[in-house]
């Protein structure tokens, strides 16, 4: 008796070649449904429709096709259990040796902005997960393949005889992971902002050499069945990405998207903190301004650009040692120039904007979840609390500094001028310490510059220190019990001060 395979796939990648080899090289008979059966028939591969096999028509617009005892009995029957064998013979249910199923593209569907709930619902697969779970449960007696990447390994198993139980077990595990991720995607879609239960699953992208330090193990996982974000980025060249590279790249991505793509922007980061950020007339100028803001710290840094790398920018980038560069695209001339830096990691991420909507932090016994800090700054809603009013130029500069300070570890201070960072004070235990570091880094360039603070000033000492260095305008959240002391000092020293009403702590 010929071996029996059930093929029912949404993703048709490789299915015709698999079916042809099953029939011609290994003597299988194919049972298939809907579009899969049509594709096989058009390729002159003999196939029996599921409706012919079950003697039951597809109904409800195709919603019910494979939910039938002759399908699930053939999947779940145990070939070493006499009772199962007897009952299947009595019911005329042949056993399947292979089940090949992948699922309706639910995640791809809900990723489209114009999709409504009714359309999303129609992409919830019912029969597919049922067949996959049944086949995975019965892995001791058949093989289940849930992804085209497993077709060739299965054929290689057949060429050596029968698939081993270890292979079938591995395929069952992959299948349960697939259906788990699929169900979670659906549940999260329907839950929307529900906080009662929150789950996450991931698919291994690669095992990393180590974590933050060589003695720490690390893996890189992607969420969902569709590669997005960094898993979808194209690495043009360079060494394998490390744990720290990926952490820094994500920090760089979040910073650079503060600036629209029609406003050339460059950011250089070290250890997730920006050391140079600038806007320019073009992307090359923006990078050079960012680099010159702190060339010492830029050495070994991560560079993010919000426009394609051109030849001039590539020349500038190749003049110093950098770990990674990410941009939405890269010209052919730039690729050729950067290729001379063999170890430099160059990544293209066309969609820099799309990212996680939630931040996850593990703690003992559980985890913390918060929405990302993606509030859009509107300087027209800020409160001017001093007698002196900001000029339009100062307001533009303050907005730039405010966008950058949001991405600096608290206590955070950023000093800028001409839409370029001059000094960054990050991660200090007191705010005046961060102010001192930022001023020391900026040196004599502070004359006429502006300062942004991620949190309020609890005392007026930071204001007075800034004024001594020539700072002319300050933006901060406000909200201290001693705000009046800072306001009084600013008025006394002729400084413009604005309160945003929003803080940006980054721990």
N, C-alpha and C positions, 0 to 999 in steps of 0.2 A: 504494500500500500504506500502511495506517495506521501511524503511529508507535507504538512499543511502549514502555510504561513498566512497570518492576518496582517494586511497592510492598510492603514488608514491614517493618512498624514495631512496636516495643513501645510507644513513646509515641505515642498516637493524636492528639495535639494537631494540629488543622488538616488532618488527612489527608483527611477527607471533602470538605472544600471544595477542596483541591488536586486530588483525583481528579475531582470534578465539573467543575472548570474545564478540566482536561486533556482530558476527554472531550467536553464541550459546546462549548468555545471553540477547541480546537486539534486535535481529531480523533485523540486517542490511544486505543489499546486498553490495558487494564489487566490485568496479570498480578499476582496477589497470593496470599498464603498465610495460613493460620490465622485468627487473630483479625482481622487487617487485612481480609482478604477478606470476613469475616462482617460487619464494620462497613460496608463499602462496599455489600454486597448489601442490608443493612437500610435503607440510604439510597437504594435504587433506582438505584445506579450499576452499569452493566454491568461484570462482572469475570470473568476466567478464573482458576480456582484453579491454583496451581503444579503440583499433581498431575495436573490435566487437561493442562497444557502439556507436562509431561515424560513423561506416560503412566506415571508411577511413583508409588506411594502414599507418603504420609508414613509413616515407620516409627520404631520404637523410642520410642514415646510422643511423637513430634514432634521428637525429636533430629535426625532427618535429613529435611529437606524440600527444601532448595534446593541441596544438594550434588549437582549433576547436570550432564552436559555440555551439555544444552539451555539451562540457565541460564547457566553460566559461559562457554560458547562464545558465547552471545548478548551477554555483557558484554565479553568480551575480543577479540572479532573486530574486525579493522581494516578499515574500510570503503574504504580506498584501496589495499589489498594484494590483488592478483588471486588469489593462492593462498588467502588467507583467505576471500574471497568464494566461490570455487569449492568449497572444502571445506564451507563452511556451507550452500551450496545442496545439495550431495550428502547432507549429514546432516540436511537440513531444519531448520536452526537459524536462526531469525530474529534479527536484531540489535536490541538495546535502544538506545533513544535517551536513556532516563532510568532511573536507579536511585535509589530513595528507601528508605533503610534507617537505622534507629537500633537501638540495642543493648539487650539484656536489662538490667534495672536492677541490675547487680551491686553497685555502690557503695551504692545505697539499701538493698539487702538486708543487706549486712554491717554497715551502720550500726545495725541493730536488735540490741539486746543479746541477745534470745532466740534468734537464728538460729544453727544449728549448721553444721558443715562440709558435711554432706550437702545441706542446703538451699541453702547458698551455691554449691556446685558446680553445681546445676541452673540457676543464674542466670549461668553462664558461656556466653556466646553463641559459637557456632562458625560457623554459616552466615553470620551478620550480618557479622562482621569479614572473612570471606572475600569476600563480595560487595562490601563497601565497598572493600577493598584492590584487588580486580580492577577495579572501576569507576574508582577513582582512578588506577590505573596506565594505564588506557585513556582518560584525560580528553580526548585529542585527538579522540575519536570519539563521546563521549557525555558526559552530565552526571551527576554524583553529588551527592545531597543527604543529608547525615548529621544534619541538625537542622531542626526546624520553622521556625527563624528564617530559613532560606534559601528557604522556599517562595515568599514574595511576590517577592523579588528575581528568582527564576527565572521566575515568571510574567511579570514586567515585561520580562525578556529575550525571552521568547517573543512578547510583544506587539509587539516591534520586529523580529521575524524569528526568526533562530536565535541561541541563546546564543553569545556571543563566546568565542574560545579563552582570552582573559584571564579571563573569568568561570569557565569550566570549570577552568582551572588553579587559580584561587582556591578553588573547591569541592574540588578534589583535595587541596590543601594542608590545608584545614580537616578533611578526612576522615582524612588520615594522622595529624594531630595527635590526632584523636578516638580512633582505634584505638590509637595509642601510649599515651595516657593510660589507656585501658581495660585494655590489657595490663599496664601498670605497676601499676594498682590490684590486679589479680589476683595479679601476682608478689609485691607487697608483702604481700598477705594471706597467701599461702602461706609466704613467707619468715619471717613473724613477727619474731623478734629476730635474724635472720641479719645479720651485719655484712660478709659477703664482698663484696656489691654493694649499693649504695644509690643509688636514682635518684629524681629529683623532676621533675615537669612542672607547668606552670601555664597557665591560660587568662587572657588579658588582660581585666581588669575595666575599667581606664581608664588612659590616659596622663596622668600627673600634671604639673602646671605646671612643677615642678622638684623636685630632691631635697632634701637637707639645706640646700643653698645654691642661689641662683638660677643659678649656672653649671653645676650638675649635672643631668643628665637622669635621669628616673625613670619607671617604669611600675609599676602595681599588678596583680598576678596572683593568681588563686585556684587552689588545687590541686583536682584532681578535677573531675568533670563536674557535680557538685551544688554549688550555692553554699552554703557554710557559714561560720561565724564572721562576720567583718566584711563579707564579700561578701553575707551573708544579712541583715545589719542593715538596719533601716528608718530612713532619714534623714528626720525630720519637717520639718526646716527648715535654713536656714543655707547658707553658701558650700560650694563643693566641698571635699572632704577633701584635705589636702595630705599629702605624704610624712611630715613631722614629726608631723602630727595622728595618722596611723595608727600610727606607732611609739609615740607617747605613749599612745594609746588601748589598745594591746595591753599596755603596761606597767601601765596602770590596771586593765585587766581581770584580769590575773594577780594583782594585789594584792587587789582587792576580793573575789575568790573565796576568800580565806583565811577569810572570815567567812560562816557559813551565812545563807541568805536570811531565816531567822526572827530574826536578830540584826541590827537596822538598823545599817548601816555606810556611811560616806562616805569617799572618798579624793580628795584634790586633788594633782595631779602637775604638775611643770614639768621638762621635759627628761628625762623618764622617772623622775625621783626624786620621792618623795612629800614634799610640804611640809606637808600636814595630813591626818591620818587620825584618825577617831574612831568610837566606838560610841555609840548613844543609845537613849532609850526609844522614839523613832520616827525616821523618816528625816529629818524636818526638823531635829530636835535634833542628830542625828548630823552633818548637813551644817554647821550653825552652829558646832558645836564644832570641826569640822575647819577651817572657814574662819578662825575666831578664833585657831586655833593659830599661824597665820602669814599674816595678811591681806595683807601686802605681797607675799609670794611667790605668793599665790593669784591675784593679778591676771594675767589672760591664761592661766590654768591649764586643765587638763583635769580634769573632775569625773567620778567613777564612783560610782554608787549601787547597792546590791544589792537595793533595793526600788523599787517604782513611784514616780514623781514625783507628789506630790499638790500641791494648791493652795498650801499654806503653804510647801512646799519651793520651788516655782516662784517665789513672791514673793521668797524669800531669794536664789535663784540669779540673779534678774534685777537685783539691786542692784549687781552688780559686772561688770566685763568678763571674760568667760570665752571660751575658744576652742571647747571641745567639752564636751558632757554626754552620758554614756551611762548608761542604766538599763534594766531589763527591761521596763518599761512606763511609761505616762504617762496621767494622768487627763485628761478633756476640759477641765476647769477649768484644769489646769496647762498644757495645750497653748495655750489662749487667752492665758494670762499670758505664756508664753515667746515667743509669736508677735510680741510687741512688739519683741523683740531680733532684728531681721531677719538679721543676720550670724552669730548664734550657731548653731553646729551642734548639733542635738539628735538623738541616735541611740537607737533602741530595739533592744536585743539580748536577746531573750527568754532565750536559752541563753548566759549569761555563762560557765558552767563549762567547756563543751567547748572545747578548744583543741589546739594542736599538741602532739604527744607528743615531739617532737625539736626541738632548736635547731641551726640551721645557720649556720656562719660561714665566709665565703670567705677563703682565703689564696692566696698565689702558687702556682699549679700545682695547686690542688685546693681542698678544703674540710674543715672539722672538723665533726663531728656528735656531739652529746651528748643524752642524755635530759633532759627539763625537770626543774627543781628543784622537785618537787611532794611531797616527803616530808612526812608529816603529823606535826606536833609533838605529843608526849605529855609534858607536864610531870611526870607521875608517874614517868617513866623518867629524869628529870634527876637529877643527883647534887648534893646539897647538900654543899659542901666547907668551909663555915664552921661555927663553933660556933653562931652564931645561925641559927635556922630561919625559913623564910618563913611568914607567915600565909597563910590562904586568899586573902585580898584581894590580898596581894602576889604570890602565885602566878598569880592571874588577870591581874594587871597585867603581870607578866613575860612571860606567854604572849602577850598583846597586843603588847608591845614586840618580842618575838621574831618574831612574824608580820610585823611591819612592816619590821624591819631586814633581813629576807631580800630585800626589794625595793629596797634602797638601794645605790647603787654603792659598792664597796669603796674604801678602808677605811670601813666603815659604823658609825655610832653613832646610836642613837635613844633619846631620853629621853621618858618618858611619865608621866602621872598622870591618874587618873580616866578611864582608857581613851581618852586623847587624847594625840596627840603634842605635845610642848612644844618639842623641839629635834632637828634632824636634821643630822648631820655626814656628808657624802658625798664620796667620790672623792678623799680626801686621800692624800698619799704616805706619811704616817705616821699611826698610830692616835691618838696623843696630839693631833695636829692636828685630827682629826675630833671628838675629845672636847671640845676647846676651842671649836670652832665650835658644837656642839650645846648646850653649856652657855651660851655667850654668847647664843644665840638664845632659850633658855628663860628666862634672867635669874633673877629672884627666885623664879620658880615651881618651881625645882628642889628646894625643901625638901620632903622626904618622897617624892620621885619615884623611879622606877626607870630603869635604863639597860641597854640591850641592845647587844652588839657582835657583828658577823658573824664575827669571827675572834678568836683568843686574844690576851691581853695579853702581849707579850714582856717587859715590865717592869712594876713596880708603880706607875709614875708616873701612869698613867691612873686607877688605883683611888684614889690619894691626891687627885688633882685632882677626881674625882667626889665624894669624901667632903667635901672643903672646900666644895662647892656644896650639900651637904645630901642627896645621893643616898643612899637607904637600902637598895637592893637592886640587884644586877647579875646579868645572865645572859650567859654567853659560852660558846663551845665547849669551852675548855680544850685542853690538848695542847701547851702550851709547855714547853720544858725548865726554864723558871723559873716554872712555875705556883705553886710553893710560896711564892715571894716575893709574888705577888698575893694568895694565900690568907692569908698572914701579915699583910699590910697590911689586908685586909678585917676580919680578926679584931681587929686592933689598933684599928681605927676603928669597930667595931661595925656593919659592913655585912654583909648577907646576900649570899652569892654561890653561884650554881648553875652547873654545867657541863652542857651539853647533849650533848656528844660528837659534835655535828654542826656543821659550819660552813656558811655561806651566802655565799661570795664571789660577787659579781656584777660581772663585768668589762665 
